[in-house]
Amino acid sequence: MASPRTTDFSSGSIIRHLISFSVPMLLGNLFQALYNTVDSFWVGRFLGKEALAAVSVGFPVIFLLVAFVTGLTMAATTLVAQYAGARQGEMVRRTVANTMGLLVLAGIVLSVLGVVFHRSLLRLIQTPPSIMPLASAYLSIYLVGLVFTFIYNASASILRGLGDSRSPTLFLVYATIANIILDPLFIFGPGPFPRLGVTGAAWATVIAQALAAVLAIRHLYTVNRLLPLSLPAYRPRADLTLRTVSIGLPAGIQQTIVSLGALVLNALVNSFGPTVTAAFGAAGRLDQFSFLPTMSLSLATSALVGQNLGAGMEERAHETLRWSAILASSITGGVMILLLLFPRPLLAIFTKDAEVLAEGTRYLRTVSLGYVPFSVMFSINGLLRGAGDTFPTMVTSLISLWLVRLPLATWFARGMGLGSRGIWIGMAISPLAGLAMSYLYYRSGRWRRKVVVKKERPVLAPE
């Protein structure tokens, strides 16, 4: 059987590989973010700040439900990249089938649990009563499509491990275009379409997610030849599941810790009323876009590092981190300056409410100060994930979020009497702690012990 199609990151220009691999992923992440941002645009601009708050308040709940499974997709990228780097094609195929089986099962289970318990979670984060009916209606429909989200994310993580970041991006482009077209049709109901309001935005997103999943599955089957037709082939294997979980469990716990922290932070934000909730939601959309280059470079770093460590070329892994940190900090530094100078026009994309615009401006001019240390931390974590060492990133998230960000945000907001501004200050400070811990662990070199597979290669003389 032929080897699966891969891109070799163990030779050639590292910075070229980083850019050529991360740019399609950046576009993909951009279109992924547009799913919810398009909803926020139509709802916030035309249905009012209560509707905008209702759409925004549900995302920490969604994040909580998908957080743990995100760790499994990260593990899939690491394993596929290392097996591909070591030229072990059969193990790539087994990993792909095992990952898809696990993720489809998880998606079905979490979709059901989310629909059943979403109102309890909304009450837990102190969702204002005035927006509870709209928030519940939007979230319950959105959660129906979780299984499609998991299928797409599993496929994208597999393709990234193979060095292909372009195909998942293309699938997201098609899906996002579908969402852009369907949103106003389902929200406002022109012609034969029903006027569904906020729930129409949710249905448009679910359909778009299903489209991305179908396109990704079709590509893995027809182009990469990695999906078997036999259903028993997708039954989780004990050895691969254990290996996937050993890498993905810390990453999944990390994501769960972050999502639980987001719930607590949202509860604190929601306690200051719908205006602050809406501002947090609108400014958070811009935050999301600001972090996309950092996230893309971090994922690219994991793929490059995974292949190079699998090929026994550690020095290229270090060089990958250096270039990743330089690129990430340069880009986020520029974004920070943009948000410091022009926050209000950017926020006006989502709302015309003067109070929401004023609060969102305070958010962006404070929180953006932490962008650069956050981006460098993400680059370091990308190297650690590529090595298969995800436990330290979990510990870093636990400490920086639960022992730094949330206590500081609460103390500044309540103890110091700064109100919502205090929350933004706590959010700006916490990335410094995360960066310090990640860097110290990287320098310790302990992550080398976690590499799953190595193919010994001779040390090449410098050119």
N, C-alpha and C positions, 0 to 999 in steps of 0.2 A: 504494500500500500504506500502511495507517495506521501512524502512529508508534508505537513500542513504549511500553507503559505505564511512566511514570516518576513519581517524586516530585520536585518542584522545590525544591532547597535554596538557590537563589539569592535567595530573598526570605523574609520572615517571621523569627520569633525563632530565633536560632542555638541558644540553650540548649534551647529546646523541640525543635528538630530533633535535637540531639544526644541528648537524653533519649529522645524518641519512637523514634529510630532505634536507639539502643544498647540500650535495655531488651529489646526482642525478641531482639536479638543476644546479650545477656547470658543470657537464658533459653536460647537456642540453644546457646551455649557451655557453659552449665550442664548441659544434657542431653547434649552431646557428651562432657563430662568424666564424666558418669554411666556412659557405656559401660564404661569401664575401672574406675571406682570401684565399680560394682556387682559386677564380677568380684572386685575386691579384698575387698569386704565379705564375700561368701559364702565365698571361698577362705580369707581370713585368719581369719575367725571360726570356721569349721567344719572346715577341713582343716589348720590349723597354720601356724607361721611359715615353714617351709620352702616350703610351697605359695604363701604370700604373697610370699616372696622370688622364687620362680620366675616368678610373674606379673609382678612389678615389674621384674625385671632385663631383660626383653625390650623395654621401651618405648624405651630409647635406640636400640636397633637399628631399631625401627619408625620412630622419628623420623629416623634417618639415611636410611632408604630413601625417605621421603616429603619430606624437607627441600627438595631442589632443586625439586620440582614445586610446592611451596607458593609459591615465587616466581612461577610462572606464574599461579597463581590470584590473587595480589596484583596482578599486571600486568593481569589481566582486569578486576578492579574499577576500577583506575585508567583504563583505556582506555574501558570502557563508561560510566563516570561522566563523563569529559571529552567523549566523543562525544554523550552524552545532554544534557549541559549546553550544548553547541554546537548542539543540535537536528539532529544528523546521523544520522537513523534507519537509513539503509542501512548505514552503517559499524558501527552497533551490531550489526546482524544478522550482518554478515560476521565481526565479532570473536567473537560467540557461537559460530558454527559452527566457526571456526578453533580456539577454545579447547577446545571439546568434543572435536574430533578429536585434538588434541595430548594432552589429559589421558587419554583412553581408551587411546591407544597407550602412553603412559607407564605407566599403571596395569597393563596386561597385562605389559609388559616387567619392571617392578619386582617384580610378584608372582612371576614365574618366578625371577628372580635371588634374591629373598629366600628362597624355599623351598629353593633349591639351596645357598645359602651361609650360611644362618642359624646353623648350628652353629659355623662358623669365626668368625663375628662374636661369638657368645657366649663362645667360648674367648678371643678377643682382649680382651674386657673382664674377664677373670679371673673368670668365673662360677664360684662354688664348686662342686666336683664333686658335692657332696651334693644340689644342686638342678638339675644340668644336665639329667637326663632329663625332669623336669617342665617346665623352662624351654623345652627344645627342642620338646616336644610341644605346648605352648600356642602358642609363637611360629609354628611351621610352619603351624598351622591358621589363626591370625589373619592371616597374610600372604596366604592365599588370597583374602581379601576386600579387598585393597588397591584393586583396580580399582573396587569399589563406593564406597570412600571417596573416590577421586579424582573419580568422577562427581558425587557429592553436593557435594564442595567446589567443583568447577568451577561447578556450578549455583548454589550459594549465593553465590559471588563475583560472578557475573553479576547475580543479583537484587539484591545489595547495591549494585552500581554503578548500578542502575536506581532505587535508593531504597527497595527492598522488603526489609526485614529480618524481617518477620513470617512470610512463607511458609516460608523455610528453618527457622525455629524450630518451626513447627507440624509439619513433616516429622520433625524430630528428636524432638519429643515423642512422636509415634507410634512411632518406632523405639526410643526408650529404654524406653517402656512394654513393647514387645515383648521387649527385652533383660531387663528386670526379671522378666517372667513366665517367659521361657525359661531363665534362668540356673539357678534351683533345680531346674527339671525336668530339664535336661541334666546338672547336676552330681550330683544325688542319685538320679535315676532312679525316681521314684515311678510306680506303675502300669505302663503300657506303655512308658514312656520308659526308654532305656538309662542305666545309671549310668556316666557318663564322667569324673567328677572334674574335674580342672583343664582337660582338653580340652573338656569340656562348656561351660565358661565361654567358651572361644574360639569354639566353634560358635554359641553364642547371639549373640555379638557380630557375627560375620560375617552371620548372617541379619538382624540389626537394621540393619547397614550397607547391605545390599542393599535393604531396605525403604525407607530414606531416599533412596537413589539413584533408585529407581523413582518415588517420589512427586515428587521434584524434577524429573525428566525430564518426567513427565506435566504438571506445572504449566507449565514453560517452553513446552511444545508447545500445550497447550489454552488457557491464559490469556494468556501473553505473545506467543504466535504467533511464536516466535523460532527454532524448530527445524525445518529443512527435512526433508522425507521422503526426498529423494534422497541416497544415500550419497556420491556424488562431491562433494557440497557440503561434506562434512566433511574432504576432503583438504586438508592444511595449505597455505595460500597463502604464498608466499615473502615478500611485503611485510608481511603481518600477523604472520607468525611472527617475522620479524626485529624488528618493532616490539615484539611481546610479549616476546621474549627480551631485547631491549635494556633493557626495564624490569624484567623478571622475573629476568634472569641475576644481577644483584647481590643481589637479594632471595633468590634461590635459593641462591647461594653463602653468603650470610649465614646462612640456615637450616642449610645443610650445615656451616658452621663451628661453629654452635651445637650441632648434633647430634654432630659429632665431639668437640667439647669435653665434651658430656654423656657420651660413651663413655669418654673419658679420666677424667672425674670419677667415673663409675661404677666404673671399674677401681680407682681409689684407694679408693673406698668399699668395694668388694667385698673388697679386701685385708685389711679389718679383720674379716671373718667374716660369717656369715649374720644375726646379730643386728643389726649395723649396716646391712646390706643391707636387711633387713626394715623397720627404722626409717626409713631413707632413702625406701623405697617408700611407707610409710604417711604420713609427714610430707609427702612430695612430692605426695600426693593433696590434702592440705589446701593446700599451696602452689599447686597447680593451680587450686583453687577461689578462692583469694585473688586470683589474677591475672586472673580472668575479667572483673571490671568494667573493669580497665585495658585488657585486650585488646579488649573490646567498644567502649570509647570510642576506642581507637586506630583500629579499623576504621571506626567512624562518622566519625572525623576525616578519614580518607582519602577517604571517599565525599563528605562535605560540601566538603572542600577541592578535590577533583577537579572537582566540578560548578561551584563558584564560580570556580575558575581558568579552566575551560573557557568560562564565561560572561564572563570578563574582569573579575571582581570580587575583586581581591586583598585588599582591606581586610577583607572578610568571611572570607577564609582565615585572616588573623592573629587575628581575633576568635574564630574557631572554635578555634584552638589555645589561646587564653587560657582559654576556658571548659572545654575538654577537660582542661587541666592542673589547673584548680581542682577540677573534679569528681573526677578520678582520684586526686589526692593526698588529698582529703577522705575518699573511700571507703577507700582502702588504709590511711590513718592509723587509721581506726576498726577495720579488720580486724587491723592490727598490735597494737593494744591488746587486742583479744579474744584473740589467740593468746598474747600475753605473760601474760595473766591466767588463761586456761583451756585450756592446751594438752593436758593429760592426758585430760580428758573427751572432747575432740574426737578424739584419737588412739584412744581406746577403741572408737570405731566400727569400727575395722579389726582390732584385735588385743586379746587379753587377756593377752599375755605381758608380765610385769613389766619384764624387761630391755629389750624393744623399746619399751615405753612410756617408760621413763626416758631412753633414747637419743633417741627422737623428741621428747621435751620439750626436751632440750638443743638439738636442731636448730631447733625452731620459735622458741624464745626468743632465738636468735642470728640466724638468717637473716631473720626478719621485720623486723629493724631496717633492712634495705635496701629495704623495699617502696615507701616514698614516692619516693625518687629514681628508682627503677625505673619507677614509674608515670608520672612527668613525662617521662622519657626516651621512653617509649612514645608519649605524646601528640605529642611533637616528631617522632618517626619517622613517626607517622600523617600529619602535614602533608607531610613529605618524600615519602612514598609517593604521596599524593594529587597532588603536583606531578609525579610520574614520576621523581623523583631518588632512586633506591634505592642508589646506590653508597656514599654516606657512611654509611648505616646498616650496610652490610657492613663498612666499615673500623672503625666503632665497635665492632661485635660482635667483630671479629678482635682488636682491641687489648684491650678490656675483659675478654674471655674468656681469650684465650691469653697475654696479657702481664700480666694483673692477677689474674683469678680463679684460674686453675689454678696459676700459680707461688706465689701466696700460700697457697692451700689446701695445696699440697704442702709448702711451707716451714713453715707453722704445724703441720701434722700430723706431718711427719717431722723437719724441722730443729729445731723448737722442742720436739718431743716431746709435743705436745698431743693426739696421736691424732685420733680422729674429730672432737673439738671444734674442732681447728684447721681442718678442712675447712669446717665451718659458719662460722667466722670469715671465711675467705677469700671465701665466697659472699656474706656480708653487706656486705663492703667494696666489691666490684667494681662495683655499680650507680652509685656516686659517679663513677667514671671515665667510665662510659658517658654519664651525664647531662651532665657537663662538656663532652665532645666534641660531643654532639648539639646542645647549646645554642649553642656557639661557631659551629658550621656554620650553624645556622638564622640567627643574627645576621649572618652574612656575606652572606646574600642570594643566594648562587650557585645555589640550587635553582630560582630563577625561570627560568633558562635551559633547564630540562628540561621545561617544560610542553609537552605534545604539540600541543594545539589550543586556540586562544583565539577567542572571539567578542567582538569589541569592543563595549563598552557605554558609554554616557555616564556620567560621574561624577555621582552623585546628591548633592544637598546634604543635610547631616545633618538629621534630623527635629528 
